Amino acid sequence: MTRIRNQRGAALIETAITIPMVLLVSVAIFEFGRAYQTWQVLTNAAREGARVSILSNSTDQDVTDAVHNYLVAGQIPGGAAVPVVLERNVAFGTTTASRITVNYPFDFMVIGPVARLVRGDSELGGALTLSAAALMRNEG
């Protein structure tokens, strides 16, 4: 009976230590999944811009609009204001190509604030610049 009384609080202490770690790992999985999904949308938006840019009658504004429309449809916050870098006539073997690069500042929703709770000057979970590029051969 004495041994059982001595261990009554052990389970509570183990739970108090384990639950925050399990929650942090779970949140990290969701956060990095969200970052990966955002990167996938950026990659597809760059491809969409590259498809438009290789057309002979497309303008720079057409390309930028195609990328921004894809980002907005992909529900990227601030997608309509994301900078798009367009390079036409990039050397590509014996022909030329167009390269579209999209950079997006991704903010972690939970990891950053939790890290700053633990240590006020922590840079963990700060803004991360996601970059995606697409290169397509020009027509004609």
N, CA, C and O atoms as a GROMACS GRO file, in nm:
protein
  560
    1MET      N    1   0.082  -0.119   0.000
    1MET     CA    2   0.000   0.000   0.000
    1MET      C    3   0.087   0.126   0.000
    1MET      O    4   0.050   0.226  -0.061
    2THR      N    5   0.199   0.121   0.067
    2THR     CA    6   0.288   0.237   0.074
    2THR      C    7   0.347   0.268  -0.062
    2THR      O    8   0.361   0.384  -0.099
    3ARG      N    9   0.381   0.164  -0.138
    3ARG     CA   10   0.440   0.184  -0.270
    3ARG      C   11   0.341   0.251  -0.365
    3ARG      O   12   0.382   0.336  -0.445
    4ILE      N   13   0.217   0.217  -0.360
    4ILE     CA   14   0.116   0.277  -0.446
    4ILE      C   15   0.098   0.425  -0.412
    4ILE      O   16   0.086   0.507  -0.502
    5ARG      N   17   0.097   0.459  -0.285
    5ARG     CA   18   0.083   0.600  -0.245
    5ARG      C   19   0.201   0.684  -0.292
    5ARG      O   20   0.183   0.800  -0.328
    6ASN      N   21   0.321   0.628  -0.292
    6ASN     CA   22   0.438   0.703  -0.333
    6ASN      C   23   0.440   0.732  -0.484
    6ASN      O   24   0.506   0.826  -0.528
    7GLN      N   25   0.369   0.651  -0.563
    7GLN     CA   26   0.371   0.667  -0.708
    7GLN      C   27   0.246   0.735  -0.763
    7GLN      O   28   0.231   0.746  -0.885
    8ARG      N   29   0.157   0.781  -0.678
    8ARG     CA   30   0.032   0.840  -0.724
    8ARG      C   31   0.054   0.965  -0.807
    8ARG      O   32  -0.018   0.987  -0.904
    9GLY      N   33   0.150   1.047  -0.772
    9GLY     CA   34   0.174   1.170  -0.844
    9GLY      C   35   0.264   1.153  -0.964
    9GLY      O   36   0.277   1.245  -1.045
   10ALA      N   37   0.328   1.036  -0.979
   10ALA     CA   38   0.421   1.014  -1.089
   10ALA      C   39   0.350   1.020  -1.224
   10ALA      O   40   0.403   1.077  -1.318
   11ALA      N   41   0.233   0.962  -1.233
   11ALA     CA   42   0.159   0.964  -1.360
   11ALA      C   43   0.120   1.106  -1.398
   11ALA      O   44   0.124   1.142  -1.516
   12LEU      N   45   0.083   1.185  -1.302
   12LEU     CA   46   0.046   1.324  -1.329
   12LEU      C   47   0.166   1.404  -1.379
   12LEU      O   48   0.154   1.484  -1.472
   13ILE      N   49   0.280   1.384  -1.318
   13ILE     CA   50   0.403   1.455  -1.360
   13ILE      C   51   0.445   1.409  -1.499
   13ILE      O   52   0.483   1.492  -1.582
   14GLU      N   53   0.440   1.279  -1.526
   14GLU     CA   54   0.476   1.227  -1.658
   14GLU      C   55   0.383   1.284  -1.766
   14GLU      O   56   0.428   1.319  -1.875
   15THR      N   57   0.256   1.292  -1.735
   15THR     CA   58   0.160   1.349  -1.830
   15THR      C   59   0.187   1.496  -1.852
   15THR      O   60   0.181   1.543  -1.966
   16ALA      N   61   0.216   1.570  -1.748
   16ALA     CA   62   0.244   1.713  -1.759
   16ALA      C   63   0.368   1.740  -1.843
   16ALA      O   64   0.378   1.844  -1.909
   17ILE      N   65   0.462   1.649  -1.842
   17ILE     CA   66   0.583   1.665  -1.923
   17ILE      C   67   0.561   1.618  -2.066
   17ILE      O   68   0.611   1.680  -2.160
   18THR      N   69   0.487   1.511  -2.085
   18THR     CA   70   0.471   1.449  -2.216
   18THR      C   71   0.373   1.524  -2.306
   18THR      O   72   0.401   1.540  -2.425
   19ILE      N   73   0.260   1.571  -2.254
   19ILE     CA   74   0.158   1.634  -2.338
   19ILE      C   75   0.211   1.757  -2.413
   19ILE      O   76   0.183   1.768  -2.532
   20PRO      N   77   0.284   1.849  -2.352
   20PRO     CA   78   0.336   1.962  -2.431
   20PRO      C   79   0.429   1.919  -2.544
   20PRO      O   80   0.427   1.979  -2.651
   21MET      N   81   0.510   1.816  -2.521
   21MET     CA   82   0.599   1.769  -2.628
   21MET      C   83   0.521   1.707  -2.743
   21MET      O   84   0.552   1.731  -2.860
   22VAL      N   85   0.420   1.628  -2.712
   22VAL     CA   86   0.337   1.566  -2.815
   22VAL      C   87   0.262   1.674  -2.893
   22VAL      O   88   0.252   1.667  -3.016
   23LEU      N   89   0.210   1.774  -2.824
   23LEU     CA   90   0.140   1.884  -2.892
   23LEU      C   91   0.234   1.963  -2.982
   23LEU      O   92   0.195   2.002  -3.092
   24LEU      N   93   0.355   1.989  -2.937
   24LEU     CA   94   0.452   2.063  -3.017
   24LEU      C   95   0.489   1.986  -3.144
   24LEU      O   96   0.498   2.045  -3.252
   25VAL      N   97   0.509   1.856  -3.133
   25VAL     CA   98   0.540   1.775  -3.251
   25VAL      C   99   0.420   1.774  -3.346
   25VAL      O  100   0.438   1.785  -3.467
   26SER      N  101   0.300   1.761  -3.294
   26SER     CA  102   0.180   1.762  -3.378
   26SER      C  103   0.164   1.894  -3.451
   26SER      O  104   0.134   1.896  -3.570
   27VAL      N  105   0.182   2.003  -3.381
   27VAL     CA  106   0.171   2.135  -3.443
   27VAL      C  107   0.279   2.154  -3.548
   27VAL      O  108   0.253   2.211  -3.654
   28ALA      N  109   0.400   2.107  -3.521
   28ALA     CA  110   0.509   2.118  -3.618
   28ALA      C  111   0.475   2.041  -3.746
   28ALA      O  112   0.504   2.088  -3.856
   29ILE      N  113   0.416   1.925  -3.732
   29ILE     CA  114   0.376   1.848  -3.850
   29ILE      C  115   0.274   1.927  -3.932
   29ILE      O  116   0.286   1.933  -4.054
   30PHE      N  117   0.175   1.986  -3.867
   30PHE     CA  118   0.075   2.066  -3.940
   30PHE      C  119   0.137   2.189  -4.004
   30PHE      O  120   0.103   2.224  -4.117
   31GLU      N  121   0.227   2.256  -3.933
   31GLU     CA  122   0.290   2.377  -3.985
   31GLU      C  123   0.374   2.347  -4.109
   31GLU      O  124   0.365   2.418  -4.209
   32PHE      N  125   0.456   2.243  -4.103
   32PHE     CA  126   0.540   2.211  -4.218
   32PHE      C  127   0.455   2.156  -4.333
   32PHE      O  128   0.492   2.173  -4.449
   33GLY      N  129   0.346   2.090  -4.302
   33GLY     CA  130   0.252   2.049  -4.407
   33GLY      C  131   0.191   2.168  -4.477
   33GLY      O  132   0.174   2.168  -4.599
   34ARG      N  133   0.158   2.272  -4.400
   34ARG     CA  134   0.105   2.395  -4.457
   34ARG      C  135   0.210   2.466  -4.544
   34ARG      O  136   0.177   2.520  -4.650
   35ALA      N  137   0.335   2.464  -4.499
   35ALA     CA  138   0.443   2.525  -4.577
   35ALA      C  139   0.463   2.448  -4.708
   35ALA      O  140   0.484   2.510  -4.812
   36TYR      N  141   0.457   2.317  -4.704
   36TYR     CA  142   0.473   2.236  -4.824
   36TYR      C  143   0.358   2.261  -4.922
   36TYR      O  144   0.380   2.271  -5.043
   37GLN      N  145   0.238   2.271  -4.870
   37GLN     CA  146   0.122   2.298  -4.956
   37GLN      C  147   0.135   2.435  -5.021
   37GLN      O  148   0.102   2.450  -5.139
   38THR      N  149   0.182   2.533  -4.948
   38THR     CA  150   0.203   2.667  -5.003
   38THR      C  151   0.309   2.663  -5.111
   38THR      O  152   0.293   2.727  -5.215
   39TRP      N  153   0.416   2.590  -5.089
   39TRP     CA  154   0.522   2.578  -5.189
   39TRP      C  155   0.469   2.511  -5.316
   39TRP      O  156   0.507   2.550  -5.427
   40GLN      N  157   0.382   2.412  -5.302
   40GLN     CA  158   0.321   2.346  -5.418
   40GLN      C  159   0.238   2.446  -5.499
   40GLN      O  160   0.243   2.445  -5.622
   41VAL      N  161   0.161   2.530  -5.432
   41VAL     CA  162   0.081   2.631  -5.502
   41VAL      C  163   0.173   2.730  -5.573
   41VAL      O  164   0.145   2.770  -5.686
   42LEU      N  165   0.282   2.771  -5.508
   42LEU     CA  166   0.378   2.861  -5.572
   42LEU      C  167   0.438   2.798  -5.697
   42LEU      O  168   0.452   2.864  -5.800
   43THR      N  169   0.474   2.671  -5.688
   43THR     CA  170   0.531   2.600  -5.803
   43THR      C  171   0.432   2.595  -5.919
   43THR      O  172   0.469   2.621  -6.033
   44ASN      N  173   0.308   2.563  -5.890
   44ASN     CA  174   0.207   2.556  -5.995
   44ASN      C  175   0.179   2.694  -6.053
   44ASN      O  176   0.154   2.706  -6.173
   45ALA      N  177   0.182   2.798  -5.969
   45ALA     CA  178   0.160   2.934  -6.019
   45ALA      C  179   0.275   2.975  -6.112
   45ALA      O  180   0.251   3.039  -6.214
   46ALA      N  181   0.397   2.938  -6.078
   46ALA     CA  182   0.512   2.968  -6.164
   46ALA      C  183   0.498   2.895  -6.297
   46ALA      O  184   0.529   2.951  -6.402
   47ARG      N  185   0.453   2.771  -6.294
   47ARG     CA  186   0.430   2.696  -6.419
   47ARG      C  187   0.323   2.762  -6.504
   47ARG      O  188   0.336   2.774  -6.626
   48GLU      N  189   0.217   2.805  -6.438
   48GLU     CA  190   0.108   2.872  -6.512
   48GLU      C  191   0.160   3.000  -6.577
   48GLU      O  192   0.126   3.028  -6.692
   49GLY      N  193   0.241   3.077  -6.505
   49GLY     CA  194   0.300   3.197  -6.562
   49GLY      C  195   0.393   3.165  -6.678
   49GLY      O  196   0.396   3.237  -6.777
   50ALA      N  197   0.469   3.057  -6.665
   50ALA     CA  198   0.559   3.016  -6.773
   50ALA      C  199   0.480   2.975  -6.896
   50ALA      O  200   0.523   3.003  -7.008
   51ARG      N  201   0.368   2.908  -6.878
   51ARG     CA  202   0.284   2.870  -6.992
   51ARG      C  203   0.236   2.993  -7.069
   51ARG      O  204   0.234   2.995  -7.192
   52VAL      N  205   0.197   3.096  -6.994
   52VAL     CA  206   0.150   3.218  -7.058
   52VAL      C  207   0.266   3.293  -7.123
   52VAL      O  208   0.251   3.350  -7.231
   53SER      N  209   0.383   3.292  -7.059
   53SER     CA  210   0.497   3.371  -7.107
   53SER      C  211   0.554   3.320  -7.238
   53SER      O  212   0.616   3.397  -7.312
   54ILE      N  213   0.536   3.192  -7.271
   54ILE     CA  214   0.594   3.139  -7.394
   54ILE      C  215   0.510   3.169  -7.517
   54ILE      O  216   0.554   3.149  -7.630
   55LEU      N  217   0.390   3.218  -7.496
   55LEU     CA  218   0.306   3.256  -7.610
   55LEU      C  219   0.363   3.381  -7.674
   55LEU      O  220   0.409   3.472  -7.604
   56SER      N  221   0.361   3.386  -7.807
   56SER     CA  222   0.427   3.496  -7.877
   56SER      C  223   0.360   3.632  -7.855
   56SER      O  224   0.427   3.734  -7.864
   57ASN      N  225   0.232   3.634  -7.826
   57ASN     CA  226   0.163   3.762  -7.810
   57ASN      C  227   0.135   3.799  -7.664
   57ASN      O  228   0.055   3.889  -7.638
   58SER      N  229   0.200   3.733  -7.569
   58SER     CA  230   0.174   3.763  -7.427
   58SER      C  231   0.260   3.880  -7.380
   58SER      O  232   0.372   3.900  -7.426
   59THR      N  233   0.204   3.956  -7.288
   59THR     CA  234   0.276   4.069  -7.229
   59THR      C  235   0.321   4.030  -7.088
   59THR      O  236   0.278   3.929  -7.033
   60ASP      N  237   0.408   4.112  -7.031
   60ASP     CA  238   0.453   4.088  -6.894
   60ASP      C  239   0.335   4.094  -6.797
   60ASP      O  240   0.330   4.019  -6.699
   61GLN      N  241   0.241   4.183  -6.824
   61GLN     CA  242   0.123   4.196  -6.737
   61GLN      C  243   0.036   4.070  -6.744
   61GLN      O  244  -0.020   4.028  -6.643
   62ASP      N  245   0.026   4.009  -6.863
   62ASP     CA  246  -0.050   3.883  -6.876
   62ASP      C  247   0.011   3.774  -6.789
   62ASP      O  248  -0.060   3.698  -6.723
   63VAL      N  249   0.144   3.767  -6.789
   63VAL     CA  250   0.214   3.666  -6.709
   63VAL      C  251   0.192   3.690  -6.560
   63VAL      O  252   0.158   3.598  -6.486
   64THR      N  253   0.211   3.815  -6.518
   64THR     CA  254   0.192   3.849  -6.377
   64THR      C  255   0.048   3.822  -6.332
   64THR      O  256   0.025   3.770  -6.223
   65ASP      N  257  -0.047   3.858  -6.417
   65ASP     CA  258  -0.188   3.833  -6.384
   65ASP      C  259  -0.216   3.684  -6.371
   65ASP      O  260  -0.290   3.643  -6.282
   66ALA      N  261  -0.159   3.602  -6.459
   66ALA     CA  262  -0.181   3.457  -6.452
   66ALA      C  263  -0.127   3.400  -6.321
   66ALA      O  264  -0.192   3.317  -6.258
   67VAL      N  265  -0.009   3.444  -6.281
   67VAL     CA  266   0.050   3.397  -6.156
   67VAL      C  267  -0.034   3.441  -6.037
   67VAL      O  268  -0.065   3.361  -5.949
   68HIS      N  269  -0.070   3.569  -6.034
   68HIS     CA  270  -0.149   3.621  -5.922
   68HIS      C  271  -0.286   3.555  -5.914
   68HIS      O  272  -0.333   3.525  -5.804
   69ASN      N  273  -0.351   3.532  -6.028
   69ASN     CA  274  -0.481   3.465  -6.028
   69ASN      C  275  -0.470   3.324  -5.972
   69ASN      O  276  -0.558   3.279  -5.898
   70TYR      N  277  -0.362   3.253  -6.005
   70TYR     CA  278  -0.344   3.118  -5.952
   70TYR      C  279  -0.320   3.122  -5.801
   70TYR      O  280  -0.372   3.038  -5.728
   71LEU      N  281  -0.241   3.219  -5.755
   71LEU     CA  282  -0.214   3.229  -5.612
   71LEU      C  283  -0.340   3.263  -5.534
   71LEU      O  284  -0.363   3.210  -5.425
   72VAL      N  285  -0.422   3.352  -5.589
   72VAL     CA  286  -0.547   3.388  -5.522
   72VAL      C  287  -0.642   3.267  -5.521
   72VAL      O  288  -0.706   3.241  -5.419
   73ALA      N  289  -0.650   3.194  -5.633
   73ALA     CA  290  -0.734   3.074  -5.638
   73ALA      C  291  -0.683   2.967  -5.542
   73ALA      O  292  -0.762   2.888  -5.490
   74GLY      N  293  -0.551   2.964  -5.519
   74GLY     CA  294  -0.493   2.869  -5.424
   74GLY      C  295  -0.501   2.915  -5.280
   74GLY      O  296  -0.447   2.849  -5.191
   75GLN      N  297  -0.568   3.027  -5.256
   75GLN     CA  298  -0.592   3.084  -5.124
   75GLN      C  299  -0.463   3.116  -5.049
   75GLN      O  300  -0.452   3.091  -4.929
   76ILE      N  301  -0.366   3.171  -5.122
   76ILE     CA  302  -0.242   3.216  -5.060
   76ILE      C  303  -0.266   3.358  -5.008
   76ILE      O  304  -0.301   3.446  -5.087
   77PRO      N  305  -0.249   3.382  -4.878
   77PRO     CA  306  -0.270   3.516  -4.824
   77PRO      C  307  -0.176   3.618  -4.892
   77PRO      O  308  -0.055   3.597  -4.898
   78GLY      N  309  -0.233   3.725  -4.942
   78GLY     CA  310  -0.153   3.827  -5.011
   78GLY      C  311  -0.106   3.783  -5.147
   78GLY      O  312  -0.010   3.838  -5.200
   79GLY      N  313  -0.171   3.684  -5.206
   79GLY     CA  314  -0.129   3.629  -5.335
   79GLY      C  315  -0.130   3.729  -5.448
   79GLY      O  316  -0.053   3.716  -5.543
   80ALA      N  317  -0.217   3.828  -5.440
   80ALA     CA  318  -0.227   3.928  -5.547
   80ALA      C  319  -0.111   4.027  -5.544
   80ALA      O  320  -0.093   4.103  -5.638
   81ALA      N  321  -0.032   4.028  -5.438
   81ALA     CA  322   0.080   4.123  -5.426
   81ALA      C  323   0.216   4.055  -5.426
   81ALA      O  324   0.317   4.121  -5.400
   82VAL      N  325   0.222   3.926  -5.454
   82VAL     CA  326   0.348   3.853  -5.453
   82VAL      C  327   0.433   3.896  -5.573
   82VAL      O  328   0.382   3.900  -5.685
   83PRO      N  329   0.561   3.929  -5.551
   83PRO     CA  330   0.645   3.970  -5.663
   83PRO      C  331   0.675   3.852  -5.757
   83PRO      O  332   0.702   3.741  -5.713
   84VAL      N  333   0.668   3.882  -5.887
   84VAL     CA  334   0.694   3.781  -5.990
   84VAL      C  335   0.812   3.829  -6.072
   84VAL      O  336   0.812   3.941  -6.124
   85VAL      N  337   0.913   3.744  -6.085
   85VAL     CA  338   1.030   3.777  -6.166
   85VAL      C  339   1.018   3.703  -6.298
   85VAL      O  340   1.011   3.580  -6.301
   86LEU      N  341   1.015   3.778  -6.409
   86LEU     CA  342   0.999   3.722  -6.543
   86LEU      C  343   1.125   3.746  -6.622
   86LEU      O  344   1.169   3.861  -6.637
   87GLU      N  345   1.184   3.640  -6.674
   87GLU     CA  346   1.301   3.651  -6.761
   87GLU      C  347   1.266   3.585  -6.894
   87GLU      O  348   1.245   3.464  -6.901
   88ARG      N  349   1.260   3.666  -6.998
   88ARG     CA  350   1.233   3.613  -7.132
   88ARG      C  351   1.364   3.593  -7.207
   88ARG      O  352   1.464   3.658  -7.177
   89ASN      N  353   1.362   3.504  -7.303
   89ASN     CA  354   1.478   3.477  -7.390
   89ASN      C  355   1.603   3.433  -7.314
   89ASN      O  356   1.714   3.478  -7.342
   90VAL      N  357   1.583   3.345  -7.218
   90VAL     CA  358   1.694   3.284  -7.145
   90VAL      C  359   1.750   3.174  -7.235
   90VAL      O  360   1.674   3.095  -7.291
   91ALA      N  361   1.882   3.167  -7.249
   91ALA     CA  362   1.944   3.064  -7.332
   91ALA      C  363   1.908   2.926  -7.279
   91ALA      O  364   1.923   2.898  -7.160
   92PHE      N  365   1.859   2.840  -7.369
   92PHE     CA  366   1.815   2.705  -7.332
   92PHE      C  367   1.855   2.611  -7.445
   92PHE      O  368   1.778   2.588  -7.538
   93GLY      N  369   1.975   2.559  -7.436
   93GLY     CA  370   2.026   2.474  -7.544
   93GLY      C  371   2.046   2.556  -7.670
   93GLY      O  372   2.117   2.656  -7.668
   94THR      N  373   1.982   2.513  -7.779
   94THR     CA  374   1.994   2.586  -7.906
   94THR      C  375   1.881   2.685  -7.926
   94THR      O  376   1.875   2.750  -8.031
   95THR      N  377   1.794   2.698  -7.830
   95THR     CA  378   1.679   2.788  -7.841
   95THR      C  379   1.674   2.878  -7.718
   95THR      O  380   1.770   2.886  -7.642
   96THR      N  381   1.561   2.946  -7.700
   96THR     CA  382   1.543   3.032  -7.582
   96THR      C  383   1.423   2.986  -7.502
   96THR      O  384   1.338   2.910  -7.550
   97ALA      N  385   1.418   3.032  -7.379
   97ALA     CA  386   1.310   2.994  -7.288
   97ALA      C  387   1.271   3.113  -7.203
   97ALA      O  388   1.339   3.216  -7.202
   98SER      N  389   1.161   3.098  -7.133
   98SER     CA  390   1.116   3.199  -7.037
   98SER      C  391   1.120   3.137  -6.898
   98SER      O  392   1.076   3.024  -6.878
   99ARG      N  393   1.172   3.214  -6.803
   99ARG     CA  394   1.180   3.166  -6.666
   99ARG      C  395   1.096   3.257  -6.576
   99ARG      O  396   1.107   3.379  -6.582
  100ILE      N  397   1.012   3.195  -6.494
  100ILE     CA  398   0.929   3.266  -6.398
  100ILE      C  399   0.975   3.224  -6.259
  100ILE      O  400   0.986   3.105  -6.230
  101THR      N  401   1.000   3.321  -6.173
  101THR     CA  402   1.036   3.294  -6.035
  101THR      C  403   0.939   3.366  -5.943
  101THR      O  404   0.911   3.484  -5.962
  102VAL      N  405   0.888   3.294  -5.845
  102VAL     CA  406   0.793   3.349  -5.749
  102VAL      C  407   0.851   3.329  -5.609
  102VAL      O  408   0.885   3.217  -5.572
  103ASN      N  409   0.863   3.436  -5.533
  103ASN     CA  410   0.911   3.431  -5.394
  103ASN      C  411   0.798   3.474  -5.300
  103ASN      O  412   0.730   3.573  -5.325
  104TYR      N  413   0.780   3.397  -5.194
  104TYR     CA  414   0.670   3.425  -5.101
  104TYR      C  415   0.719   3.415  -4.957
  104TYR      O  416   0.779   3.314  -4.920
  105PRO      N  417   0.695   3.518  -4.876
  105PRO     CA  418   0.735   3.511  -4.734
  105PRO      C  419   0.632   3.432  -4.653
  105PRO      O  420   0.521   3.480  -4.629
  106PHE      N  421   0.668   3.312  -4.613
  106PHE     CA  422   0.577   3.224  -4.539
  106PHE      C  423   0.598   3.244  -4.389
  106PHE      O  424   0.712   3.241  -4.341
  107ASP      N  425   0.491   3.266  -4.317
  107ASP     CA  426   0.497   3.282  -4.171
  107ASP      C  427   0.434   3.161  -4.103
  107ASP      O  428   0.324   3.119  -4.138
  108PHE      N  429   0.506   3.106  -4.006
  108PHE     CA  430   0.451   2.998  -3.926
  108PHE      C  431   0.352   3.057  -3.826
  108PHE      O  432   0.382   3.157  -3.762
  109MET      N  433   0.236   2.996  -3.814
  109MET     CA  434   0.131   3.051  -3.729
  109MET      C  435   0.152   3.020  -3.581
  109MET      O  436   0.119   3.103  -3.496
  110VAL      N  437   0.205   2.904  -3.549
  110VAL     CA  438   0.212   2.860  -3.410
  110VAL      C  439   0.356   2.846  -3.361
  110VAL      O  440   0.387   2.884  -3.249
  111ILE      N  441   0.444   2.791  -3.444
  111ILE     CA  442   0.580   2.760  -3.398
  111ILE      C  443   0.654   2.886  -3.353
  111ILE      O  444   0.720   2.885  -3.249
  112GLY      N  445   0.644   2.995  -3.430
  112GLY     CA  446   0.713   3.119  -3.394
  112GLY      C  447   0.668   3.176  -3.260
  112GLY      O  448   0.751   3.200  -3.173
  113PRO      N  449   0.537   3.196  -3.242
  113PRO     CA  450   0.492   3.249  -3.113
  113PRO      C  451   0.526   3.157  -2.994
  113PRO      O  452   0.558   3.206  -2.886
  114VAL      N  453   0.517   3.026  -3.013
  114VAL     CA  454   0.551   2.935  -2.904
  114VAL      C  455   0.700   2.944  -2.871
  114VAL      O  456   0.738   2.943  -2.754
  115ALA      N  457   0.784   2.953  -2.975
  115ALA     CA  458   0.928   2.964  -2.952
  115ALA      C  459   0.961   3.094  -2.879
  115ALA      O  460   1.050   3.097  -2.794
  116ARG      N  461   0.890   3.202  -2.911
  116ARG     CA  462   0.915   3.329  -2.843
  116ARG      C  463   0.860   3.330  -2.701
  116ARG      O  464   0.905   3.410  -2.619
  117LEU      N  465   0.765   3.243  -2.670
  117LEU     CA  466   0.720   3.229  -2.531
  117LEU      C  467   0.831   3.167  -2.446
  117LEU      O  468   0.852   3.205  -2.332
  118VAL      N  469   0.901   3.069  -2.505
  118VAL     CA  470   1.008   3.001  -2.434
  118VAL      C  471   1.130   3.092  -2.421
  118VAL      O  472   1.190   3.102  -2.314
  119ARG      N  473   1.165   3.156  -2.530
  119ARG     CA  474   1.281   3.246  -2.531
  119ARG      C  475   1.245   3.367  -2.615
  119ARG      O  476   1.223   3.355  -2.735
  120GLY      N  477   1.239   3.482  -2.554
  120GLY     CA  478   1.190   3.604  -2.618
  120GLY      C  479   1.261   3.646  -2.744
  120GLY      O  480   1.197   3.704  -2.833
  121ASP      N  481   1.390   3.619  -2.757
  121ASP     CA  482   1.465   3.662  -2.875
  121ASP      C  483   1.485   3.548  -2.977
  121ASP      O  484   1.572   3.557  -3.063
  122SER      N  485   1.404   3.443  -2.967
  122SER     CA  486   1.416   3.329  -3.057
  122SER      C  487   1.377   3.366  -3.199
  122SER      O  488   1.279   3.437  -3.221
  123GLU      N  489   1.454   3.316  -3.295
  123GLU     CA  490   1.422   3.336  -3.436
  123GLU      C  491   1.359   3.212  -3.497
  123GLU      O  492   1.327   3.211  -3.615
  124LEU      N  493   1.340   3.108  -3.418
  124LEU     CA  494   1.277   2.986  -3.464
  124LEU      C  495   1.133   3.016  -3.505
  124LEU      O  496   1.061   3.083  -3.431
  125GLY      N  497   1.092   2.968  -3.619
  125GLY     CA  498   0.957   2.990  -3.665
  125GLY      C  499   0.935   3.126  -3.727
  125GLY      O  500   0.822   3.168  -3.749
  126GLY      N  501   1.045   3.197  -3.756
  126GLY     CA  502   1.035   3.327  -3.821
  126GLY      C  503   0.996   3.312  -3.967
  126GLY      O  504   0.978   3.200  -4.015
  127ALA      N  505   0.984   3.423  -4.036
  127ALA     CA  506   0.944   3.421  -4.177
  127ALA      C  507   1.043   3.339  -4.259
  127ALA      O  508   1.165   3.350  -4.241
  128LEU      N  509   0.990   3.259  -4.347
  128LEU     CA  510   1.068   3.173  -4.434
  128LEU      C  511   1.032   3.209  -4.577
  128LEU      O  512   0.914   3.209  -4.612
  129THR      N  513   1.130   3.240  -4.660
  129THR     CA  514   1.102   3.276  -4.798
  129THR      C  515   1.097   3.149  -4.883
  129THR      O  516   1.198   3.081  -4.902
  130LEU      N  517   0.977   3.119  -4.932
  130LEU     CA  518   0.959   3.005  -5.022
  130LEU      C  519   0.979   3.055  -5.164
  130LEU      O  520   0.929   3.162  -5.200
  131SER      N  521   1.050   2.979  -5.244
  131SER     CA  522   1.079   3.020  -5.381
  131SER      C  523   1.044   2.906  -5.476
  131SER      O  524   1.071   2.789  -5.448
  132ALA      N  525   0.984   2.942  -5.589
  132ALA     CA  526   0.951   2.843  -5.692
  132ALA      C  527   0.982   2.905  -5.828
  132ALA      O  528   0.962   3.024  -5.849
  133ALA      N  529   1.031   2.823  -5.918
  133ALA     CA  530   1.066   2.872  -6.051
  133ALA      C  531   1.021   2.771  -6.155
  133ALA      O  532   1.015   2.650  -6.130
  134ALA      N  533   0.990   2.822  -6.274
  134ALA     CA  534   0.953   2.736  -6.386
  134ALA      C  535   1.022   2.790  -6.511
  134ALA      O  536   1.031   2.911  -6.531
  135LEU      N  537   1.070   2.699  -6.594
  135LEU     CA  538   1.139   2.734  -6.719
  135LEU      C  539   1.073   2.659  -6.832
  135LEU      O  540   1.063   2.536  -6.828
  136MET      N  541   1.027   2.732  -6.935
  136MET     CA  542   0.964   2.668  -7.050
  136MET      C  543   1.021   2.726  -7.178
  136MET      O  544   1.049   2.846  -7.188
  137ARG      N  545   1.036   2.638  -7.278
  137ARG     CA  546   1.091   2.677  -7.407
  137ARG      C  547   0.993   2.767  -7.481
  137ARG      O  548   0.872   2.741  -7.483
  138ASN      N  549   1.045   2.875  -7.541
  138ASN     CA  550   0.960   2.969  -7.615
  138ASN      C  551   0.910   2.906  -7.744
  138ASN      O  552   0.977   2.821  -7.803
  139GLU      N  553   0.792   2.948  -7.789
  139GLU     CA  554   0.736   2.902  -7.914
  139GLU      C  555   0.809   2.965  -8.032
  139GLU      O  556   0.866   3.074  -8.021
  140GLY      N  557   0.806   2.896  -8.142
  140GLY     CA  558   0.856   2.954  -8.266
  140GLY      C  559   0.996   2.953  -8.280
  140GLY      O  560   1.049   2.999  -8.381
   0.00000   0.00000   0.00000
